[in-house]
Each structure stands twice: as C-alpha cells, then as structure tokens.
Amino acid sequence: MKTKKKPASGRNAAPRRSAHRGAGRLSLGKGDGEGEGRPADSDRRKSRIGVLIADDHSVVREGLASLIRRKPDMTVVGEASNGREAVDLWKQHRPDVTLLDLRMPELDGVGAIKEIRADNENARIIVLTTFDGDEDIYRAIQAGAKGYLLKDVPREALMDSIRRVHAGETCVPVHLAAKLAERISGETLSAREIDVLKLMAKGKSNKEIGSALFISEGTVKSHVKAIFAKMNVVSRTEAVASATRRGLIQL
C-alpha cells in the first residue's frame, strides 16, 4: 500500500510564494526613488529667477510680489521700502534681477544703483518708475541700470523684461530710448547751471541766487541766459517746468 508524501517542512522546505510579492514597490519610502524623473524642489528653486523689489509704496510692492510669485520661473527674494534697505537686501540675497523705483526715501534709485554696482558691476537692475524725463532715464542708465520701464507697462511685458535682463539684455522701450538719445545728443547743463535752476525753481531773484552761490549778480544773469538757450525756453517759469518734466530738478 502506497503512502502519501507529506509536504516538505523545516529547513529544507521551499520558500512559500507570497500572493503579495512586490506589492510594497507601489509605495516609495523615503530615499527610495524619491523624485525620480523630476527635479527636486531645491533644484527647481535654484533654477528660478530671484527678484528683489524696491518701492516705497506698499501697494506697489505687494502687487509686484503677487504677480511674480505666480510665475513658475520666478521667485521674490526680498522687498525693500527705501533705497538704503534695497542696497542692504541686495547684499544679503544677491538677487538675479532687482526692480527698483527711482524716487525713494533715504537713498534714491540712482544712488542705490551706484552702491549696488560698486559691490558687483554685473548686477542686473531694472528701474520701474512713473518718471519718464530724459534726464531721469539718462542718469539711471549711466549709473548702470539694464532696463528702464514705466509703471503702466503691461504685466507680461514686465515679466518678459525681467527674463531678458536676466539673460543679459538691456530693456528700454522705443519711446524712452528716443528720449535718451535726445538727451545724449543735446546740450548739457553744467553743474553750476543746475544749481541756478534749482534756486530759480524756489522763486529766488538773481541777487538772491548770487548771494546763495557766492557769485556776482552779473554771473547769475549769464547762467540764466545760457540755461534759456540750452533748454530752448524764453522764461523762468518755462525753464522750471521743462526742467521738472525732464528730471533735471525735483520740486
């Protein structure tokens, strides 16, 4: 009579195949293929354009920050409310691109550009302002700004300018570039003539201007005549209005 073989057991038994073999591979543990096929979060952050925003109006800063944060290729690294803070934050964060207002307390935009560029001449800065005077544009570009935009610029045009400046380009709209070219080709007022113009804007007479600048009244008259000729104006009121519009003086 044949006896049935008992199933093998013990040390020599064949391993039993689990019905769930390999099921654990569907859930990746920490370090087990994590992020496979896509860049890590840190890499994505590093690839973004880091932007510093400097403007003394909180509503403008918040609006710009909100707009930039919605772009997958950009991130806001800091927000400054004045020129001095802008320089300090730039040194702290070393942003890829800085959006800088022209008129700010403590240190104006041009002063901030000069200090930042003194630290790193390759700093990429875009002036974003409401002032479109040829002298404003000239001073900003001369200081080292890589872009000059007005605050009414369309959103996507602003985002495109940030990308272009980050890539090493210079961005100045055609109508502002034309003003810059006119300023460069035109006659320039001397530092003394600017001083006279500032005092004219305060309503000072030739005698009072001469006393303030320690020059004779006759010399003041000569400066006023030169100012009129260079600016192509015929009156003090017209000279002051033109100088303010162009950014030669600030009232």
C-alpha atoms as a printed R data frame, in Angstrom:
    type eleno elety resid chain resno      x       y       z
1   ATOM     1    CA   MET     A     1  0.000   0.000   0.000
2   ATOM     2    CA   LYS     A     2  1.408   3.376  -1.101
3   ATOM     3    CA   THR     A     3  1.719   6.151   1.453
4   ATOM     4    CA   LYS     A     4  1.162   9.786   0.545
5   ATOM     5    CA   LYS     A     5  4.180  12.039   0.691
6   ATOM     6    CA   LYS     A     6  3.937  14.700   3.329
7   ATOM     7    CA   PRO     A     7  4.708  18.255   2.302
8   ATOM     8    CA   ALA     A     8  8.282  19.243   2.995
9   ATOM     9    CA   SER     A     9  8.750  21.192   6.146
10  ATOM    10    CA   GLY     A    10 11.530  22.682   8.168
11  ATOM    11    CA   ARG     A    11 14.915  23.802   6.934
12  ATOM    12    CA   ASN     A    12 14.670  22.116   3.539
13  ATOM    13    CA   ALA     A    13 11.231  23.381   2.752
14  ATOM    14    CA   ALA     A    14 10.907  25.541  -0.368
15  ATOM    15    CA   PRO     A    15 10.035  29.132   0.394
16  ATOM    16    CA   ARG     A    16  6.333  29.804   0.099
17  ATOM    17    CA   ARG     A    17  5.472  32.403  -2.595
18  ATOM    18    CA   SER     A    18  3.518  35.273  -1.165
19  ATOM    19    CA   ALA     A    19  0.448  36.457  -3.020
20  ATOM    20    CA   HIS     A    20  1.590  39.993  -2.245
21  ATOM    21    CA   ARG     A    21  5.108  39.666  -3.609
22  ATOM    22    CA   GLY     A    22  6.343  43.027  -4.904
23  ATOM    23    CA   ALA     A    23  3.270  44.900  -3.668
24  ATOM    24    CA   GLY     A    24  5.426  47.128  -1.493
25  ATOM    25    CA   ARG     A    25  7.097  48.686  -4.538
26  ATOM    26    CA   LEU     A    26  3.991  50.733  -5.275
27  ATOM    27    CA   SER     A    27  4.592  53.000  -2.291
28  ATOM    28    CA   LEU     A    28  8.019  54.618  -2.290
29  ATOM    29    CA   GLY     A    29  9.674  55.066   1.029
30  ATOM    30    CA   LYS     A    30 11.973  57.937   1.937
31  ATOM    31    CA   GLY     A    31 15.015  57.857  -0.299
32  ATOM    32    CA   ASP     A    32 13.589  55.008  -2.410
33  ATOM    33    CA   GLY     A    33 13.463  56.562  -5.862
34  ATOM    34    CA   GLU     A    34 12.031  59.804  -4.438
35  ATOM    35    CA   GLY     A    35 11.679  62.496  -7.096
36  ATOM    36    CA   GLU     A    36 12.660  60.064  -9.842
37  ATOM    37    CA   GLY     A    37 12.042  61.589 -13.274
38  ATOM    38    CA   ARG     A    38 11.631  65.155 -11.982
39  ATOM    39    CA   PRO     A    39 13.953  67.742 -10.373
40  ATOM    40    CA   ALA     A    40 13.970  68.098  -6.613
41  ATOM    41    CA   ASP     A    41 12.285  71.152  -5.037
42  ATOM    42    CA   SER     A    42 15.648  72.712  -4.232
43  ATOM    43    CA   ASP     A    43 16.740  72.369  -7.848
44  ATOM    44    CA   ARG     A    44 13.537  73.980  -9.064
45  ATOM    45    CA   ARG     A    45 14.040  76.878  -6.674
46  ATOM    46    CA   LYS     A    46 17.621  77.349  -7.834
47  ATOM    47    CA   SER     A    47 16.500  77.492 -11.455
48  ATOM    48    CA   ARG     A    48 14.046  80.312 -10.765
49  ATOM    49    CA   ILE     A    49 14.925  83.973 -11.323
50  ATOM    50    CA   GLY     A    50 15.341  85.561  -7.896
51  ATOM    51    CA   VAL     A    51 13.803  89.054  -7.880
52  ATOM    52    CA   LEU     A    52 14.280  91.842  -5.325
53  ATOM    53    CA   ILE     A    53 11.530  94.501  -5.270
54  ATOM    54    CA   ALA     A    54 12.280  98.020  -4.027
55  ATOM    55    CA   ASP     A    55  9.475 100.595  -3.862
56  ATOM    56    CA   ASP     A    56  8.352 102.940  -1.105
57  ATOM    57    CA   HIS     A    57  4.651 102.256  -1.814
58  ATOM    58    CA   SER     A    58  3.479  99.061  -0.087
59  ATOM    59    CA   VAL     A    59  0.589  98.548  -2.523
60  ATOM    60    CA   VAL     A    60  3.024  98.548  -5.469
61  ATOM    61    CA   ARG     A    61  5.398  96.121  -3.710
62  ATOM    62    CA   GLU     A    62  2.608  93.733  -2.804
63  ATOM    63    CA   GLY     A    63  1.154  93.838  -6.305
64  ATOM    64    CA   LEU     A    64  4.509  93.118  -7.933
65  ATOM    65    CA   ALA     A    65  5.294  90.349  -5.455
66  ATOM    66    CA   SER     A    66  1.944  88.676  -6.094
67  ATOM    67    CA   LEU     A    67  2.434  88.864  -9.854
68  ATOM    68    CA   ILE     A    68  5.980  87.474  -9.757
69  ATOM    69    CA   ARG     A    69  5.135  84.634  -7.376
70  ATOM    70    CA   ARG     A    70  2.567  83.334  -9.849
71  ATOM    71    CA   LYS     A    71  5.296  82.750 -12.427
72  ATOM    72    CA   PRO     A    72  6.841  79.264 -12.279
73  ATOM    73    CA   ASP     A    73 10.263  80.556 -13.353
74  ATOM    74    CA   MET     A    74 10.494  83.405 -10.814
75  ATOM    75    CA   THR     A    75 10.567  83.941  -7.075
76  ATOM    76    CA   VAL     A    76 10.670  87.002  -4.795
77  ATOM    77    CA   VAL     A    77 13.771  87.044  -2.577
78  ATOM    78    CA   GLY     A    78 13.110  90.337  -0.791
79  ATOM    79    CA   GLU     A    79 11.073  93.539  -0.579
80  ATOM    80    CA   ALA     A    80 12.548  96.946   0.295
81  ATOM    81    CA   SER     A    81 10.678 100.146   1.194
82  ATOM    82    CA   ASN     A    82 13.572 102.567   0.577
83  ATOM    83    CA   GLY     A    83 16.873 102.825  -1.262
84  ATOM    84    CA   ARG     A    84 19.061 102.087   1.732
85  ATOM    85    CA   GLU     A    85 17.120  98.932   2.547
86  ATOM    86    CA   ALA     A    86 17.324  97.930  -1.129
87  ATOM    87    CA   VAL     A    87 21.129  98.029  -1.026
88  ATOM    88    CA   ASP     A    88 21.233  96.054   2.239
89  ATOM    89    CA   LEU     A    89 18.831  93.384   0.962
90  ATOM    90    CA   TRP     A    90 20.711  93.135  -2.319
91  ATOM    91    CA   LYS     A    91 23.942  92.397  -0.453
92  ATOM    92    CA   GLN     A    92 22.132  89.834   1.694
93  ATOM    93    CA   HIS     A    93 20.279  87.940  -1.064
94  ATOM    94    CA   ARG     A    94 22.289  88.662  -4.237
95  ATOM    95    CA   PRO     A    95 19.154  88.589  -6.456
96  ATOM    96    CA   ASP     A    96 19.296  87.763 -10.152
97  ATOM    97    CA   VAL     A    97 17.256  90.867 -11.032
98  ATOM    98    CA   THR     A    98 16.246  93.924  -8.998
99  ATOM    99    CA   LEU     A    99 13.124  96.020  -9.682
100 ATOM   100    CA   LEU     A   100 13.911  99.489  -8.348
101 ATOM   101    CA   ASP     A   101 11.791 102.628  -8.028
102 ATOM   102    CA   LEU     A   102 13.532 105.873  -8.982
103 ATOM   103    CA   ARG     A   103 12.284 108.143  -6.194
104 ATOM   104    CA   MET     A   104 12.581 106.643  -2.722
105 ATOM   105    CA   PRO     A   105 13.412 107.968   0.760
106 ATOM   106    CA   GLU     A   106 16.833 107.692   2.439
107 ATOM   107    CA   LEU     A   107 18.555 106.844  -0.861
108 ATOM   108    CA   ASP     A   108 17.115 107.415  -4.326
109 ATOM   109    CA   GLY     A   109 17.138 104.855  -7.114
110 ATOM   110    CA   VAL     A   110 20.227 106.199  -8.858
111 ATOM   111    CA   GLY     A   111 22.145 106.255  -5.572
112 ATOM   112    CA   ALA     A   112 21.086 102.668  -4.852
113 ATOM   113    CA   ILE     A   113 22.163 101.542  -8.327
114 ATOM   114    CA   LYS     A   114 25.593 103.106  -7.840
115 ATOM   115    CA   GLU     A   115 26.133 101.429  -4.457
116 ATOM   116    CA   ILE     A   116 24.966  98.021  -5.683
117 ATOM   117    CA   ARG     A   117 27.111  98.247  -8.811
118 ATOM   118    CA   ALA     A   118 30.099  99.296  -6.720
119 ATOM   119    CA   ASP     A   119 29.737  95.943  -4.952
120 ATOM   120    CA   ASN     A   120 29.115  93.986  -8.162
121 ATOM   121    CA   GLU     A   121 29.287  95.633 -11.576
122 ATOM   122    CA   ASN     A   122 27.360  92.719 -13.092
123 ATOM   123    CA   ALA     A   123 24.237  93.390 -11.001
124 ATOM   124    CA   ARG     A   124 21.114  93.401 -13.179
125 ATOM   125    CA   ILE     A   125 18.759  96.231 -12.242
126 ATOM   126    CA   ILE     A   126 15.538  97.438 -13.846
127 ATOM   127    CA   VAL     A   127 14.201 100.870 -12.938
128 ATOM   128    CA   LEU     A   128 10.395 100.751 -12.623
129 ATOM   129    CA   THR     A   129  9.037 104.266 -12.192
130 ATOM   130    CA   THR     A   130  6.398 106.832 -13.117
131 ATOM   131    CA   PHE     A   131  9.020 109.347 -14.274
132 ATOM   132    CA   ASP     A   132  9.864 109.464 -17.975
133 ATOM   133    CA   GLY     A   133 12.066 112.558 -18.145
134 ATOM   134    CA   ASP     A   134 15.111 112.274 -20.396
135 ATOM   135    CA   GLU     A   135 17.428 113.240 -17.548
136 ATOM   136    CA   ASP     A   136 15.890 110.577 -15.272
137 ATOM   137    CA   ILE     A   137 16.436 107.912 -17.936
138 ATOM   138    CA   TYR     A   138 19.960 109.139 -18.675
139 ATOM   139    CA   ARG     A   139 21.053 109.164 -15.032
140 ATOM   140    CA   ALA     A   140 19.649 105.674 -14.395
141 ATOM   141    CA   ILE     A   141 21.266 104.112 -17.463
142 ATOM   142    CA   GLN     A   142 24.517 105.972 -16.826
143 ATOM   143    CA   ALA     A   143 24.549 104.584 -13.251
144 ATOM   144    CA   GLY     A   144 24.267 101.053 -14.643
145 ATOM   145    CA   ALA     A   145 20.559 100.135 -14.900
146 ATOM   146    CA   LYS     A   146 19.926  97.429 -17.510
147 ATOM   147    CA   GLY     A   147 16.293  98.372 -18.004
148 ATOM   148    CA   TYR     A   148 14.007 101.377 -17.638
149 ATOM   149    CA   LEU     A   149 10.240 100.827 -17.550
150 ATOM   150    CA   LEU     A   150  7.210 102.881 -16.586
151 ATOM   151    CA   LYS     A   151  4.726 101.510 -14.064
152 ATOM   152    CA   ASP     A   152  1.951 101.400 -16.642
153 ATOM   153    CA   VAL     A   153  3.853  98.699 -18.562
154 ATOM   154    CA   PRO     A   154  1.660  95.631 -19.340
155 ATOM   155    CA   ARG     A   155  2.176  92.747 -16.918
156 ATOM   156    CA   GLU     A   156  3.550  90.273 -19.418
157 ATOM   157    CA   ALA     A   157  5.866  92.911 -20.901
158 ATOM   158    CA   LEU     A   158  7.291  93.435 -17.405
159 ATOM   159    CA   MET     A   159  7.760  89.693 -16.887
160 ATOM   160    CA   ASP     A   160  9.422  89.419 -20.303
161 ATOM   161    CA   SER     A   161 11.759  92.305 -19.430
162 ATOM   162    CA   ILE     A   162 12.810  90.547 -16.222
163 ATOM   163    CA   ARG     A   163 13.659  87.428 -18.212
164 ATOM   164    CA   ARG     A   164 15.525  89.397 -20.878
165 ATOM   165    CA   VAL     A   165 17.585  91.392 -18.387
166 ATOM   166    CA   HIS     A   166 18.364  88.176 -16.516
167 ATOM   167    CA   ALA     A   167 19.628  86.779 -19.840
168 ATOM   168    CA   GLY     A   168 21.989  89.744 -20.237
169 ATOM   169    CA   GLU     A   169 19.942  92.051 -22.457
170 ATOM   170    CA   THR     A   170 19.118  95.741 -21.980
171 ATOM   171    CA   CYS     A   171 15.426  96.697 -21.996
172 ATOM   172    CA   VAL     A   172 14.395 100.283 -22.716
173 ATOM   173    CA   PRO     A   173 11.135 100.815 -24.667
174 ATOM   174    CA   VAL     A   174 11.483 102.614 -28.005
175 ATOM   175    CA   HIS     A   175  9.815 105.855 -26.897
176 ATOM   176    CA   LEU     A   176 12.075 106.084 -23.826
177 ATOM   177    CA   ALA     A   177 15.147 105.186 -25.874
178 ATOM   178    CA   ALA     A   178 14.312 108.111 -28.172
179 ATOM   179    CA   LYS     A   179 14.287 110.479 -25.173
180 ATOM   180    CA   LEU     A   180 17.605 109.046 -24.026
181 ATOM   181    CA   ALA     A   181 19.121 109.596 -27.461
182 ATOM   182    CA   GLU     A   182 17.845 113.187 -27.489
183 ATOM   183    CA   ARG     A   183 19.358 113.802 -24.054
184 ATOM   184    CA   ILE     A   184 22.728 112.388 -25.121
185 ATOM   185    CA   SER     A   185 22.845 114.411 -28.344
186 ATOM   186    CA   GLY     A   186 21.551 117.658 -26.809
187 ATOM   187    CA   GLU     A   187 23.402 120.344 -24.901
188 ATOM   188    CA   THR     A   188 24.036 119.530 -21.276
189 ATOM   189    CA   LEU     A   189 23.576 121.970 -18.437
190 ATOM   190    CA   SER     A   190 26.646 122.439 -16.267
191 ATOM   191    CA   ALA     A   191 26.557 121.666 -12.547
192 ATOM   192    CA   ARG     A   192 26.506 125.407 -11.799
193 ATOM   193    CA   GLU     A   193 23.629 125.975 -14.193
194 ATOM   194    CA   ILE     A   194 21.691 123.195 -12.449
195 ATOM   195    CA   ASP     A   195 22.346 124.947  -9.116
196 ATOM   196    CA   VAL     A   196 20.998 128.217 -10.549
197 ATOM   197    CA   LEU     A   197 17.980 126.397 -11.969
198 ATOM   198    CA   LYS     A   198 17.156 124.822  -8.602
199 ATOM   199    CA   LEU     A   199 17.173 128.231  -6.934
200 ATOM   200    CA   MET     A   200 15.103 129.680  -9.775
201 ATOM   201    CA   ALA     A   201 12.546 126.953  -9.035
202 ATOM   202    CA   LYS     A   202 12.356 128.261  -5.450
203 ATOM   203    CA   GLY     A   203 11.496 131.720  -6.762
204 ATOM   204    CA   LYS     A   204 14.836 133.329  -5.912
205 ATOM   205    CA   SER     A   205 15.876 136.523  -7.677
206 ATOM   206    CA   ASN     A   206 19.219 136.860  -9.473
207 ATOM   207    CA   LYS     A   207 20.594 138.778  -6.491
208 ATOM   208    CA   GLU     A   208 19.440 136.093  -4.036
209 ATOM   209    CA   ILE     A   209 20.852 133.340  -6.254
210 ATOM   210    CA   GLY     A   210 24.194 135.146  -6.437
211 ATOM   211    CA   SER     A   211 24.279 135.508  -2.656
212 ATOM   212    CA   ALA     A   212 23.443 131.822  -2.117
213 ATOM   213    CA   LEU     A   213 26.088 130.611  -4.591
214 ATOM   214    CA   PHE     A   214 28.705 133.280  -3.731
215 ATOM   215    CA   ILE     A   215 28.818 134.647  -7.278
216 ATOM   216    CA   SER     A   216 28.009 138.064  -8.709
217 ATOM   217    CA   GLU     A   217 24.586 139.043  -9.984
218 ATOM   218    CA   GLY     A   218 26.098 139.514 -13.436
219 ATOM   219    CA   THR     A   219 27.382 135.932 -13.432
220 ATOM   220    CA   VAL     A   220 23.914 134.707 -12.461
221 ATOM   221    CA   LYS     A   221 22.423 136.576 -15.425
222 ATOM   222    CA   SER     A   222 24.945 134.874 -17.727
223 ATOM   223    CA   HIS     A   223 23.981 131.457 -16.340
224 ATOM   224    CA   VAL     A   224 20.267 132.197 -16.768
225 ATOM   225    CA   LYS     A   225 20.834 133.244 -20.378
226 ATOM   226    CA   ALA     A   226 22.776 130.021 -21.054
227 ATOM   227    CA   ILE     A   227 20.025 127.934 -19.426
228 ATOM   228    CA   PHE     A   228 17.371 129.533 -21.630
229 ATOM   229    CA   ALA     A   229 19.424 128.901 -24.761
230 ATOM   230    CA   LYS     A   230 20.252 125.269 -23.946
231 ATOM   231    CA   MET     A   231 16.697 124.429 -22.945
232 ATOM   232    CA   ASN     A   232 15.120 126.423 -25.753
233 ATOM   233    CA   VAL     A   233 12.833 128.355 -23.407
234 ATOM   234    CA   VAL     A   234 12.060 132.067 -23.007
235 ATOM   235    CA   SER     A   235 11.067 132.425 -19.350
236 ATOM   236    CA   ARG     A   236 11.934 131.222 -15.883
237 ATOM   237    CA   THR     A   237  8.555 129.551 -15.479
238 ATOM   238    CA   GLU     A   238  9.050 127.635 -18.717
239 ATOM   239    CA   ALA     A   239 12.589 126.693 -17.707
240 ATOM   240    CA   VAL     A   240 11.473 125.331 -14.328
241 ATOM   241    CA   ALA     A   241  8.526 123.436 -15.857
242 ATOM   242    CA   SER     A   242 10.740 121.864 -18.528
243 ATOM   243    CA   ALA     A   243 13.484 121.006 -16.033
244 ATOM   244    CA   THR     A   244 10.972 119.303 -13.724
245 ATOM   245    CA   ARG     A   245  9.403 117.335 -16.561
246 ATOM   246    CA   ARG     A   246 12.780 116.155 -17.796
247 ATOM   247    CA   GLY     A   247 14.005 115.209 -14.334
248 ATOM   248    CA   LEU     A   248 16.753 117.836 -14.163
249 ATOM   249    CA   ILE     A   249 15.354 119.089 -10.863
250 ATOM   250    CA   GLN     A   250 12.842 117.830  -8.311
251 ATOM   251    CA   LEU     A   251 10.332 120.164  -6.672
